Every structure is written in C-alpha cells, then in structure tokens.
C-alpha cells in the first residue's frame, strides 16, 4: 500500500476534528486505514485520553490511605479509572497484598495443620503436595486451616496412596482443590 502524503490542510483538519470524529470516520474521509489515522494523530501529538498529572499531595494521600480505600473509592476521589489507580500504586511500589499477608492470623475454632515438607517422597500426580502432618486423623467435611498457605479448606475425600500413606483431598478457599498426604513416618 503506498504511503499517504499529508497536506497541511489535511493535518489541520485532523487536529481540529480528531476529538469529534472516530478513527474509522477519519479513515473513510481520507481513504486510509484506521492504523494510518492512529499513527498520524500520534505524530501530530493529538491524544484523546488525557493523563492525570499526579501532584505531590496526591501521592502523599495515596501512600497514607491506599490501605483504607478501595481502588474504586480512590478512582472516584481522583476522577480517574481504577486501572489508573492500580498503575499509580504499582509505580509508587505500594501493594495491598504484602500488608494483608502480615496481618493474616489463623481464626479460632478450626483445626490448624502443623506441617513440614518431606522432599524424599515423590507423588505420582503433579498436584499432590507431600507433607508430614502432626495430626493423623481427619474426617470428611472437616474444616481445616493450612498454616503454611494461610488458607482454610474442607476435607472432601480420604484415601490411601500407592505407597501406603494416608491422603486427603482438601478444597481450599483460595488455592482450590489440593491433595495432602498425612501421617507420613519420619
């Protein structure tokens, strides 16, 4: 496809009308592709989206309050999108996940699984995590808390592995279904 030579009048028209007309309408008018219009507008520094200029006060407010407010609430406060808030938090190296992990504690009234990794046992399936678990008796539909993963789940099935170990399928809230081997001798 031959390259279009833009006249000064055509460039002036683009600069005046790019906010009112879509790239498709402009492409039809000038008999070029939408990509050609998009690139020409970029070269002319014609942007439809205006990026927010973040002030120091905005950044200080974000650093102090990002844990108190959701992305939606911050987006409303700063009149930007939730994606803009996520990007700004990332640029400021602020993460809610790190803060929440520090505060995670086991909830009372549920069994806690104390485990340590047993690397010498090789399970047949990829989704099996092998652990030596202190408690050796579990029941179906029993709620448990996995202390390493900081996740709670419900025992869905109890069975024996080919190696003769006890195992259970646990449906965790965050991690989904996992197979845990328990009662493994040291």
C-alpha positions as protocol buffer text, in pm:
chain_id: "A"
residue {
  index: 1
  type: UNK
  ca { x: 0 y: 0 z: 0 }
}
residue {
  index: 2
  type: UNK
  ca { x: 150 y: 340 z: -95 }
}
residue {
  index: 3
  type: UNK
  ca { x: 232 y: 585 z: 182 }
}
residue {
  index: 4
  type: UNK
  ca { x: -1 y: 882 z: 203 }
}
residue {
  index: 5
  type: UNK
  ca { x: 143 y: 1228 z: 175 }
}
residue {
  index: 6
  type: UNK
  ca { x: -49 y: 1454 z: 412 }
}
residue {
  index: 7
  type: UNK
  ca { x: -110 y: 1812 z: 306 }
}
residue {
  index: 8
  type: UNK
  ca { x: -106 y: 2098 z: 557 }
}
residue {
  index: 9
  type: UNK
  ca { x: -483 y: 2135 z: 516 }
}
residue {
  index: 10
  type: UNK
  ca { x: -542 y: 1767 z: 592 }
}
residue {
  index: 11
  type: UNK
  ca { x: -322 y: 1785 z: 901 }
}
residue {
  index: 12
  type: UNK
  ca { x: -507 y: 2095 z: 1016 }
}
residue {
  index: 13
  type: UNK
  ca { x: -840 y: 1917 z: 966 }
}
residue {
  index: 14
  type: UNK
  ca { x: -717 y: 1621 z: 1170 }
}
residue {
  index: 15
  type: UNK
  ca { x: -602 y: 1848 z: 1453 }
}
residue {
  index: 16
  type: UNK
  ca { x: -936 y: 2028 z: 1459 }
}
residue {
  index: 17
  type: UNK
  ca { x: -1166 y: 1726 z: 1421 }
}
residue {
  index: 18
  type: UNK
  ca { x: -991 y: 1429 z: 1588 }
}
residue {
  index: 19
  type: UNK
  ca { x: -1188 y: 1469 z: 1913 }
}
residue {
  index: 20
  type: UNK
  ca { x: -1524 y: 1486 z: 1732 }
}
residue {
  index: 21
  type: UNK
  ca { x: -1473 y: 1208 z: 1474 }
}
residue {
  index: 22
  type: UNK
  ca { x: -1370 y: 845 z: 1527 }
}
residue {
  index: 23
  type: UNK
  ca { x: -1061 y: 696 z: 1364 }
}
residue {
  index: 24
  type: UNK
  ca { x: -1294 y: 497 z: 1135 }
}
residue {
  index: 25
  type: UNK
  ca { x: -1472 y: 814 z: 1017 }
}
residue {
  index: 26
  type: UNK
  ca { x: -1140 y: 991 z: 959 }
}
residue {
  index: 27
  type: UNK
  ca { x: -1001 y: 685 z: 775 }
}
residue {
  index: 28
  type: UNK
  ca { x: -1306 y: 680 z: 545 }
}
residue {
  index: 29
  type: UNK
  ca { x: -1276 y: 1052 z: 476 }
}
residue {
  index: 30
  type: UNK
  ca { x: -905 y: 1031 z: 379 }
}
residue {
  index: 31
  type: UNK
  ca { x: -925 y: 682 z: 221 }
}
residue {
  index: 32
  type: UNK
  ca { x: -659 y: 533 z: 453 }
}
residue {
  index: 33
  type: UNK
  ca { x: -659 y: 264 z: 722 }
}
residue {
  index: 34
  type: UNK
  ca { x: -753 y: 329 z: 1084 }
}
residue {
  index: 35
  type: UNK
  ca { x: -394 y: 246 z: 1180 }
}
residue {
  index: 36
  type: UNK
  ca { x: -269 y: 520 z: 946 }
}
residue {
  index: 37
  type: UNK
  ca { x: -500 y: 768 z: 1120 }
}
residue {
  index: 38
  type: UNK
  ca { x: -391 y: 647 z: 1463 }
}
residue {
  index: 39
  type: UNK
  ca { x: -22 y: 687 z: 1374 }
}
residue {
  index: 40
  type: UNK
  ca { x: -72 y: 1029 z: 1214 }
}
residue {
  index: 41
  type: UNK
  ca { x: -262 y: 1154 z: 1520 }
}
residue {
  index: 42
  type: UNK
  ca { x: 22 y: 1028 z: 1742 }
}
residue {
  index: 43
  type: UNK
  ca { x: 280 y: 1212 z: 1526 }
}
residue {
  index: 44
  type: UNK
  ca { x: 70 y: 1527 z: 1549 }
}
residue {
  index: 45
  type: UNK
  ca { x: 55 y: 1479 z: 1929 }
}
residue {
  index: 46
  type: UNK
  ca { x: -324 y: 1455 z: 1921 }
}
residue {
  index: 47
  type: UNK
  ca { x: -434 y: 1234 z: 2210 }
}
residue {
  index: 48
  type: UNK
  ca { x: -794 y: 1168 z: 2301 }
}
residue {
  index: 49
  type: UNK
  ca { x: -716 y: 1047 z: 2651 }
}
residue {
  index: 50
  type: UNK
  ca { x: -576 y: 1300 z: 2889 }
}
residue {
  index: 51
  type: UNK
  ca { x: -349 y: 1152 z: 3155 }
}
residue {
  index: 52
  type: UNK
  ca { x: -377 y: 1279 z: 3507 }
}
residue {
  index: 53
  type: UNK
  ca { x: -88 y: 1483 z: 3637 }
}
residue {
  index: 54
  type: UNK
  ca { x: -28 y: 1349 z: 3987 }
}
residue {
  index: 55
  type: UNK
  ca { x: 73 y: 1614 z: 4240 }
}
residue {
  index: 56
  type: UNK
  ca { x: 293 y: 1550 z: 4542 }
}
residue {
  index: 57
  type: UNK
  ca { x: -17 y: 1594 z: 4761 }
}
residue {
  index: 58
  type: UNK
  ca { x: -196 y: 1323 z: 4559 }
}
residue {
  index: 59
  type: UNK
  ca { x: 97 y: 1084 z: 4606 }
}
residue {
  index: 60
  type: UNK
  ca { x: 119 y: 1157 z: 4980 }
}
residue {
  index: 61
  type: UNK
  ca { x: -255 y: 1094 z: 5015 }
}
residue {
  index: 62
  type: UNK
  ca { x: -221 y: 764 z: 4823 }
}
residue {
  index: 63
  type: UNK
  ca { x: 70 y: 648 z: 5041 }
}
residue {
  index: 64
  type: UNK
  ca { x: -118 y: 726 z: 5362 }
}
residue {
  index: 65
  type: UNK
  ca { x: -460 y: 594 z: 5258 }
}
residue {
  index: 66
  type: UNK
  ca { x: -423 y: 318 z: 4998 }
}
residue {
  index: 67
  type: UNK
  ca { x: -498 y: 51 z: 5259 }
}
residue {
  index: 68
  type: UNK
  ca { x: -811 y: 233 z: 5384 }
}
residue {
  index: 69
  type: UNK
  ca { x: -979 y: 287 z: 5045 }
}
residue {
  index: 70
  type: UNK
  ca { x: -1053 y: 51 z: 4757 }
}
residue {
  index: 71
  type: UNK
  ca { x: -934 y: 123 z: 4403 }
}
residue {
  index: 72
  type: UNK
  ca { x: -1289 y: 228 z: 4314 }
}
residue {
  index: 73
  type: UNK
  ca { x: -1304 y: 480 z: 4600 }
}
residue {
  index: 74
  type: UNK
  ca { x: -962 y: 622 z: 4513 }
}
residue {
  index: 75
  type: UNK
  ca { x: -1062 y: 642 z: 4146 }
}
residue {
  index: 76
  type: UNK
  ca { x: -1369 y: 847 z: 4237 }
}
residue {
  index: 77
  type: UNK
  ca { x: -1165 y: 1075 z: 4461 }
}
residue {
  index: 78
  type: UNK
  ca { x: -907 y: 1147 z: 4190 }
}
residue {
  index: 79
  type: UNK
  ca { x: -1153 y: 1125 z: 3896 }
}
residue {
  index: 80
  type: UNK
  ca { x: -951 y: 859 z: 3715 }
}
residue {
  index: 81
  type: UNK
  ca { x: -1012 y: 494 z: 3625 }
}
residue {
  index: 82
  type: UNK
  ca { x: -945 y: 203 z: 3859 }
}
residue {
  index: 83
  type: UNK
  ca { x: -669 y: 92 z: 3621 }
}
residue {
  index: 84
  type: UNK
  ca { x: -500 y: 432 z: 3664 }
}
residue {
  index: 85
  type: UNK
  ca { x: -510 y: 379 z: 4042 }
}
residue {
  index: 86
  type: UNK
  ca { x: -358 y: 29 z: 4008 }
}
residue {
  index: 87
  type: UNK
  ca { x: -80 y: 166 z: 3787 }
}
residue {
  index: 88
  type: UNK
  ca { x: -8 y: 453 z: 4025 }
}
residue {
  index: 89
  type: UNK
  ca { x: 6 y: 217 z: 4324 }
}
residue {
  index: 90
  type: UNK
  ca { x: 247 y: -3 z: 4127 }
}
residue {
  index: 91
  type: UNK
  ca { x: 469 y: 294 z: 4034 }
}
residue {
  index: 92
  type: UNK
  ca { x: 475 y: 401 z: 4400 }
}
residue {
  index: 93
  type: UNK
  ca { x: 564 y: 40 z: 4493 }
}
residue {
  index: 94
  type: UNK
  ca { x: 256 y: 11 z: 4714 }
}
residue {
  index: 95
  type: UNK
  ca { x: 100 y: -332 z: 4744 }
}
residue {
  index: 96
  type: UNK
  ca { x: -201 y: -426 z: 4950 }
}
residue {
  index: 97
  type: UNK
  ca { x: -112 y: -796 z: 4929 }
}
residue {
  index: 98
  type: UNK
  ca { x: 207 y: -757 z: 5133 }
}
residue {
  index: 99
  type: UNK
  ca { x: 29 y: -565 z: 5406 }
}
residue {
  index: 100
  type: UNK
  ca { x: -258 y: -814 z: 5424 }
}
residue {
  index: 101
  type: UNK
  ca { x: -24 y: -1115 z: 5448 }
}
residue {
  index: 102
  type: UNK
  ca { x: 147 y: -963 z: 5753 }
}
residue {
  index: 103
  type: UNK
  ca { x: -190 y: -930 z: 5929 }
}
residue {
  index: 104
  type: UNK
  ca { x: -315 y: -1281 z: 5847 }
}
residue {
  index: 105
  type: UNK
  ca { x: -371 y: -1491 z: 6158 }
}
residue {
  index: 106
  type: UNK
  ca { x: -548 y: -1823 z: 6200 }
}
residue {
  index: 107
  type: UNK
  ca { x: -909 y: -1785 z: 6301 }
}
residue {
  index: 108
  type: UNK
  ca { x: -1002 y: -1961 z: 6626 }
}
residue {
  index: 109
  type: UNK
  ca { x: -1229 y: -2268 z: 6636 }
}
residue {
  index: 110
  type: UNK
  ca { x: -1079 y: -2452 z: 6342 }
}
residue {
  index: 111
  type: UNK
  ca { x: -808 y: -2721 z: 6337 }
}
residue {
  index: 112
  type: UNK
  ca { x: -461 y: -2597 z: 6246 }
}
residue {
  index: 113
  type: UNK
  ca { x: -235 y: -2820 z: 6040 }
}
residue {
  index: 114
  type: UNK
  ca { x: 129 y: -2806 z: 6153 }
}
residue {
  index: 115
  type: UNK
  ca { x: 345 y: -2937 z: 5869 }
}
residue {
  index: 116
  type: UNK
  ca { x: 695 y: -2967 z: 5740 }
}
residue {
  index: 117
  type: UNK
  ca { x: 798 y: -3055 z: 5386 }
}
residue {
  index: 118
  type: UNK
  ca { x: 903 y: -3414 z: 5312 }
}
residue {
  index: 119
  type: UNK
  ca { x: 1104 y: -3389 z: 4985 }
}
residue {
  index: 120
  type: UNK
  ca { x: 1215 y: -3755 z: 4973 }
}
residue {
  index: 121
  type: UNK
  ca { x: 865 y: -3885 z: 4886 }
}
residue {
  index: 122
  type: UNK
  ca { x: 772 y: -3849 z: 4519 }
}
residue {
  index: 123
  type: UNK
  ca { x: 398 y: -3841 z: 4448 }
}
residue {
  index: 124
  type: UNK
  ca { x: 252 y: -3989 z: 4130 }
}
residue {
  index: 125
  type: UNK
  ca { x: 47 y: -3680 z: 4038 }
}
residue {
  index: 126
  type: UNK
  ca { x: 169 y: -3321 z: 3989 }
}
residue {
  index: 127
  type: UNK
  ca { x: -95 y: -3163 z: 4209 }
}
residue {
  index: 128
  type: UNK
  ca { x: -3 y: -3363 z: 4521 }
}
residue {
  index: 129
  type: UNK
  ca { x: 181 y: -3176 z: 4796 }
}
residue {
  index: 130
  type: UNK
  ca { x: 359 y: -3417 z: 5032 }
}
residue {
  index: 131
  type: UNK
  ca { x: 383 y: -3310 z: 5396 }
}
residue {
  index: 132
  type: UNK
  ca { x: 438 y: -3477 z: 5727 }
}
residue {
  index: 133
  type: UNK
  ca { x: 136 y: -3370 z: 5927 }
}
residue {
  index: 134
  type: UNK
  ca { x: 128 y: -3394 z: 6304 }
}
residue {
  index: 135
  type: UNK
  ca { x: -242 y: -3481 z: 6323 }
}
residue {
  index: 136
  type: UNK
  ca { x: -317 y: -3820 z: 6169 }
}
residue {
  index: 137
  type: UNK
  ca { x: -698 y: -3847 z: 6196 }
}
residue {
  index: 138
  type: UNK
  ca { x: -931 y: -3640 z: 5977 }
}
residue {
  index: 139
  type: UNK
  ca { x: -1298 y: -3668 z: 5893 }
}
residue {
  index: 140
  type: UNK
  ca { x: -1497 y: -3589 z: 5577 }
}
residue {
  index: 141
  type: UNK
  ca { x: -1631 y: -3229 z: 5563 }
}
residue {
  index: 142
  type: UNK
  ca { x: -1397 y: -3127 z: 5845 }
}
residue {
  index: 143
  type: UNK
  ca { x: -1277 y: -2766 z: 5827 }
}
residue {
  index: 144
  type: UNK
  ca { x: -900 y: -2729 z: 5845 }
}
residue {
  index: 145
  type: UNK
  ca { x: -652 y: -2440 z: 5830 }
}
residue {
  index: 146
  type: UNK
  ca { x: -324 y: -2479 z: 5642 }
}
residue {
  index: 147
  type: UNK
  ca { x: -70 y: -2277 z: 5841 }
}
residue {
  index: 148
  type: UNK
  ca { x: 192 y: -2252 z: 5565 }
}
residue {
  index: 149
  type: UNK
  ca { x: -52 y: -2147 z: 5292 }
}
residue {
  index: 150
  type: UNK
  ca { x: -262 y: -1933 z: 5529 }
}
residue {
  index: 151
  type: UNK
  ca { x: -577 y: -2081 z: 5378 }
}
residue {
  index: 152
  type: UNK
  ca { x: -872 y: -2275 z: 5512 }
}
residue {
  index: 153
  type: UNK
  ca { x: -1047 y: -2562 z: 5344 }
}
residue {
  index: 154
  type: UNK
  ca { x: -1283 y: -2857 z: 5381 }
}
residue {
  index: 155
  type: UNK
  ca { x: -1178 y: -3224 z: 5364 }
}
residue {
  index: 156
  type: UNK
  ca { x: -1361 y: -3369 z: 5061 }
}
residue {
  index: 157
  type: UNK
  ca { x: -1213 y: -3720 z: 5045 }
}
residue {
  index: 158
  type: UNK
  ca { x: -984 y: -3954 z: 5242 }
}
residue {
  index: 159
  type: UNK
  ca { x: -782 y: -4234 z: 5071 }
}
residue {
  index: 160
  type: UNK
  ca { x: -454 y: -4429 z: 5071 }
}
residue {
  index: 161
  type: UNK
  ca { x: -174 y: -4362 z: 4822 }
}
residue {
  index: 162
  type: UNK
  ca { x: 7 y: -4638 z: 4627 }
}
residue {
  index: 163
  type: UNK
  ca { x: 294 y: -4602 z: 4875 }
}
residue {
  index: 164
  type: UNK
  ca { x: 52 y: -4686 z: 5159 }
}
residue {
  index: 165
  type: UNK
  ca { x: 29 y: -4334 z: 5307 }
}
residue {
  index: 166
  type: UNK
  ca { x: -290 y: -4166 z: 5416 }
}
residue {
  index: 167
  type: UNK
  ca { x: -403 y: -3879 z: 5193 }
}
residue {
  index: 168
  type: UNK
  ca { x: -692 y: -3637 z: 5168 }
}
residue {
  index: 169
  type: UNK
  ca { x: -839 y: -3406 z: 4907 }
}
residue {
  index: 170
  type: UNK
  ca { x: -898 y: -3062 z: 5055 }
}
residue {
  index: 171
  type: UNK
  ca { x: -1093 y: -2787 z: 4880 }
}
residue {
  index: 172
  type: UNK
  ca { x: -923 y: -2463 z: 4991 }
}
residue {
  index: 173
  type: UNK
  ca { x: -1092 y: -2123 z: 4959 }
}
residue {
  index: 174
  type: UNK
  ca { x: -800 y: -1952 z: 4782 }
}
residue {
  index: 175
  type: UNK
  ca { x: -596 y: -2236 z: 4636 }
}
residue {
  index: 176
  type: UNK
  ca { x: -875 y: -2463 z: 4521 }
}
residue {
  index: 177
  type: UNK
  ca { x: -853 y: -2841 z: 4540 }
}
residue {
  index: 178
  type: UNK
  ca { x: -527 y: -2992 z: 4671 }
}
residue {
  index: 179
  type: UNK
  ca { x: -418 y: -3341 z: 4772 }
}
residue {
  index: 180
  type: UNK
  ca { x: -233 y: -3362 z: 5105 }
}
residue {
  index: 181
  type: UNK
  ca { x: -51 y: -3673 z: 5225 }
}
residue {
  index: 182
  type: UNK
  ca { x: -55 y: -3711 z: 5603 }
}
residue {
  index: 183
  type: UNK
  ca { x: 70 y: -3941 z: 5873 }
}
residue {
  index: 184
  type: UNK
  ca { x: 398 y: -3997 z: 5684 }
}
residue {
  index: 185
  type: UNK
  ca { x: 662 y: -4160 z: 5902 }
}
residue {
  index: 186
  type: UNK
  ca { x: 985 y: -3966 z: 5950 }
}
